[in-house]
Amino acid sequence: MKKYDVIVIGAGPGGSVAAKEAAENGYSTCLIEKESLAEKGRYKACGGAIAWELVEEIDYPEEKIARVIESLELHHVDGENYSKKGKGAVVWRSEFDKFLTDLAISSGAELRDQEKVIRVERLNEIYQITTDKDRYNAKYLIAADGVTSTTLKLLKWPFFAKKDIILTITQEMKTTRDNIKQVLGDETVHLFFGIENFIPIGYAWLFPKREMITVGWGNQINLVKNSRSEFRKFSSLPFVKNALKNAKLEIFKPHLIPVGLRPKLYEDNVIAVGDAGGIVDPISGKGIPYAMMSGQIAIESIIQCEKKEKLDKIGIQYERSLDKKFLRILKAKRIARDKIYQNDESLKKFLSLWENHRSSEIVMRKLI
Ligand SMILES: Cc1cc2nc3c(=O)[nH]c(=O)nc-3n(C[C@H](O)[C@H](O)[C@H](O)COP(=O)(O)OP(=O)(O)OC[C@H]3O[C@@H](n4cnc5c(N)ncnc54)[C@H](O)[C@@H]3O)c2cc1C
């Protein structure tokens, strides 16, 4: 059985950053991913919108950016529109995630892709991981295997509350750059809202990529009656219909987004990062930067506690550092979210504030 200090399960942004950080700090590290990461990487249903600061921070190559974004159009189905300026990028997740995984490998992490974790056991304080191909053991486990985390399920950790889960549907629609330019604008992403007659708690979106429009729809799972027909309702809005007129469906994929924290984030040397822990912005569903930061903080917490010889404090250290960096704001956003989606009036108030403020500012300054 191969022995490591750290095993990271899931090579999304959270797992790859954790594996990089662990390997750079001298821990023998294994990164296990169930999908194939050869050539183009694995598909992930995602809008792929990231802030420009993140592009710069990780030095993400310009040629890998699917589209540079300068503005956000917020459409309320009642007909009111709001515009928000701000530079960002839309990335194709296979490429983006593979870029991060390659950084982890260059730092010394060993990748085992096309291996699915199927069993997790703990014997004498050592975790034994069984995949469909091999067996490994390690002192620390980083659960970075997404919202439905098999690792945490096998360890019998509690799942999210239903009101903290968004069901999404994604369609990748192939079209032309000219069409995107004409109907969406070269540098604009579009979000669609409307509580009473549209999506009670959630929103839908059209994100332009290179020659693809990512069409997405997401609603709180316990309020969904018939996801396909609700998605069709969005697709038949005149603006959306026009944008997708000559587009061809390439991929259709449902997926979940957690918008509240998992009841616990740490136990017995296992740390939940990214979607596995529900570390996502509850208002926008943005999760890429938080997965990355939590992956890094997870390893930093292990390092700090090992140095101080206080291994029983890893969980506390992890949550404290997350809070300090961003989690305190995400928790406040989770409370604000219920208020924003109370009715169309409060939603519109939020959208008009969002034109000129960051959502964190609206929430922390209690503008809503
Ligand atoms: C429709 C949609 C749109 C979104 N749009 C945006 C956006 O525009 N911007 C943004 O910032 N965020 C967005 N998000 C959120 C973002 O995609 C997630 O927050 C982010 O991917 C979380 O990263 P992660 O590393 O925690 O998990 P993931 O990216 O989910 O990675 C988990 C990995 O674990 C692997 N895995 C799972 N089970 C096993 C197993 N048993 N064994 C081995 N490997 C396993 C999976 O194959 C996967 O590669 C969106 C999400 C959805 C669903």
The ligand as a MOL file (V3000), in Angstrom:
LIG
                    3D

  0  0  0     0  0            999 V3000
M  V30 BEGIN CTAB
M  V30 COUNTS 53 58 0 0 0
M  V30 BEGIN ATOM
M  V30 1 C -23.9610 25.4880 -13.0160 0
M  V30 2 C -22.8850 26.0630 -12.1620 0
M  V30 3 C -22.3600 27.3150 -12.4710 0
M  V30 4 C -21.3360 27.8660 -11.6890 0
M  V30 5 N -20.7810 29.0550 -12.0560 0
M  V30 6 C -19.7480 29.5680 -11.3420 0
M  V30 7 C -19.0840 30.7450 -11.7740 0
M  V30 8 O -19.4130 31.3260 -12.8170 0
M  V30 9 N -18.0590 31.2260 -11.0180 0
M  V30 10 C -17.6560 30.5890 -9.8730 0
M  V30 11 O -16.7140 31.0790 -9.1950 0
M  V30 12 N -18.2480 29.4490 -9.4600 0
M  V30 13 C -19.2730 28.9230 -10.1640 0
M  V30 14 N -19.8500 27.7440 -9.7620 0
M  V30 15 C -19.3590 27.0760 -8.5500 0
M  V30 16 C -18.0580 26.3010 -8.8410 0
M  V30 17 O -18.2200 25.5030 -9.9810 0
M  V30 18 C -17.6790 25.4370 -7.6430 0
M  V30 19 O -17.8170 26.1890 -6.4620 0
M  V30 20 C -16.2450 24.9020 -7.7580 0
M  V30 21 O -16.1120 24.0440 -8.8580 0
M  V30 22 C -15.8440 24.1730 -6.4890 0
M  V30 23 O -14.5850 23.6030 -6.6370 0
M  V30 24 P -14.1710 22.2970 -5.8280 0
M  V30 25 O -12.7300 22.0740 -6.1120 0
M  V30 26 O -14.6180 22.4270 -4.4230 0
M  V30 27 O -15.0620 21.1110 -6.4200 0
M  V30 28 P -15.3010 20.5790 -7.8990 0
M  V30 29 O -14.8910 21.5940 -8.9110 0
M  V30 30 O -16.6900 20.0870 -7.9340 0
M  V30 31 O -14.2930 19.3620 -8.0410 0
M  V30 32 C -14.5240 18.1520 -7.3820 0
M  V30 33 C -13.7050 17.0780 -8.0760 0
M  V30 34 O -13.8010 15.8590 -7.3370 0
M  V30 35 C -13.8840 14.7760 -8.2310 0
M  V30 36 N -14.4970 13.6400 -7.5190 0
M  V30 37 C -15.7880 13.5330 -7.1010 0
M  V30 38 N -15.9930 12.3520 -6.4910 0
M  V30 39 C -14.8090 11.6860 -6.5340 0
M  V30 40 C -14.3800 10.3990 -6.0840 0
M  V30 41 N -15.2200 9.5430 -5.4640 0
M  V30 42 N -13.0910 10.0370 -6.2930 0
M  V30 43 C -12.2280 10.8810 -6.8980 0
M  V30 44 N -12.5850 12.0990 -7.3720 0
M  V30 45 C -13.8510 12.5030 -7.1780 0
M  V30 46 C -14.7460 15.3280 -9.3730 0
M  V30 47 O -14.6090 14.6010 -10.5520 0
M  V30 48 C -14.2060 16.7570 -9.4800 0
M  V30 49 O -13.1410 16.8410 -10.4020 0
M  V30 50 C -20.8670 27.1660 -10.5390 0
M  V30 51 C -21.3990 25.9140 -10.2210 0
M  V30 52 C -22.3860 25.3540 -11.0290 0
M  V30 53 C -22.9280 23.9920 -10.6930 0
M  V30 END ATOM
M  V30 BEGIN BOND
M  V30 1 1 1 2
M  V30 2 1 2 3
M  V30 3 2 2 52
M  V30 4 2 3 4
M  V30 5 1 4 5
M  V30 6 1 4 50
M  V30 7 2 5 6
M  V30 8 1 6 7
M  V30 9 1 6 13
M  V30 10 2 7 8
M  V30 11 1 7 9
M  V30 12 1 9 10
M  V30 13 2 10 11
M  V30 14 1 10 12
M  V30 15 2 12 13
M  V30 16 1 13 14
M  V30 17 1 14 15
M  V30 18 1 14 50
M  V30 19 1 15 16
M  V30 20 1 16 17
M  V30 21 1 16 18
M  V30 22 1 18 19
M  V30 23 1 18 20
M  V30 24 1 20 21
M  V30 25 1 20 22
M  V30 26 1 22 23
M  V30 27 1 23 24
M  V30 28 2 24 25
M  V30 29 1 24 26
M  V30 30 1 24 27
M  V30 31 1 27 28
M  V30 32 2 28 29
M  V30 33 1 28 30
M  V30 34 1 28 31
M  V30 35 1 31 32
M  V30 36 1 32 33
M  V30 37 1 33 34
M  V30 38 1 33 48
M  V30 39 1 34 35
M  V30 40 1 35 36
M  V30 41 1 35 46
M  V30 42 1 36 37
M  V30 43 1 36 45
M  V30 44 2 37 38
M  V30 45 1 38 39
M  V30 46 1 39 40
M  V30 47 2 39 45
M  V30 48 1 40 41
M  V30 49 2 40 42
M  V30 50 1 42 43
M  V30 51 2 43 44
M  V30 52 1 44 45
M  V30 53 1 46 47
M  V30 54 1 46 48
M  V30 55 1 48 49
M  V30 56 2 50 51
M  V30 57 1 51 52
M  V30 58 1 52 53
M  V30 END BOND
M  V30 END CTAB
M  END
